[in-house]
Amino acid sequence: MWLAARASPQLFRAAAYPLMFLAVLGLLLVPVIGVTSGGATRYLEIGPVPVQPSELAKLAFLLWGADLLARKEKLQQLDDWRHLLIPLLPGTGLLCILVMLGDDLGTTFLLLVIFLALLWVIGTPVRLYAGILGMIGLVLLILVVVAGYRFQRLTMFLHPQGGPNGVDMQSIQGKWAVGSGGMFGVGLGASRQKWGYVPNDTTDFIFAILGEELGLVGTLCVSLLYGGLAFAGLRIARRAQDTFVRLAAAGATAWIVGQALVNIGAVLDMLPITGVPLPLVSSGLSSLLVTMVALGMLMSFARREPGAREALAAADPGAARRVLSWLGLDRRRE
């Protein structure tokens, strides 16, 4: 994140196609030499480090799509819907198919969120956008129906049944964990539900443990932090003068905040369980690194807003003076 915050937008544009190549290559290798975990094959082992190519695919697709639409806008080709959707739509479909080879509907949904965000920001006509939205909804419904366990999740969401140790265990135990936290929680690290009661308590359902340990106040603070991230990201996109920066900022914001909303909604039983991690909170190296690079990219864009460089120079007293100030050794003579 520190390195990405100091990189230029031109570097991100230059990295779009190499990252897309690496993501596609990794997704192709997953069914061949991937590691199976939890009944799904989604990881590659590079030495001792597990890598999930579908996480890299989100960042790669964002940069590739933003660069592609920015180039087409510069050439004034976006008035024709064929130039608007080709090759963006086929590229989205190909990447989603490769991700679905690892049976990862959650990441596929987030790729489609990025795709829709890019089309919205670039100014897609409403009728065309509505048609694409309907097509995506139909495809997602088909993907849910054809897989038995995904259809069962949808059925359990619409018609809850079973007990706390049955097929609906994760949802029920997750809600119990959130509710047992009360106003201020049982204390950081003092959760009892995480000891085998809530499945995937460090990844998909970590928000339930946050609710138990930090209570309503803690979960509201976490939610407000994501709200602040949404406000900052959209503000960067709105103020950007470069098309690529505007598209990449809006897409990254939609991806990260949308992923948080899906995760929190699943824990609170407002959405079906999809299995996506909570950004910056859930365990998982690939998700954490890719999210931090995306946040660093947003910081890089913010540093290049009109007047931002002058404001930062005026506000930053320098690292040495900050350290002296913290130690109480900064004594300025008048």
Secondary structure, 3 states (H helix, E strand, C coil): CHHHHCCCHHHHHHHHHHHHHHHHHHHHHHHHHCEEECCEEEEEEECCEEECHHHHHHHHHHHHHHHHHHHHHHCCCCCCHHHHHCCHHHHHHHHHHHHHCCCCHHHHHHHHHHHHHHHHHHCCCHHHHHHHHHHHHHHHHHHHHHCHHHHHHHHHHHCCCCCCCCCCHHHHHHHHHHHHCCCCCCCCCCCCCCCCCCCCCCCCCHHHHHHHHHHHHHHHHHHHHHHHHHHHHHHHHHHCCCHHHHHHHHHHHHHHHHHHHHHHHHHCCCCCCCCCCCCCCCCCHHHHHHHHHHHHHHHHHHHCCCCHHHHHHHHCCCHHHHHHHHCCCCCCCC
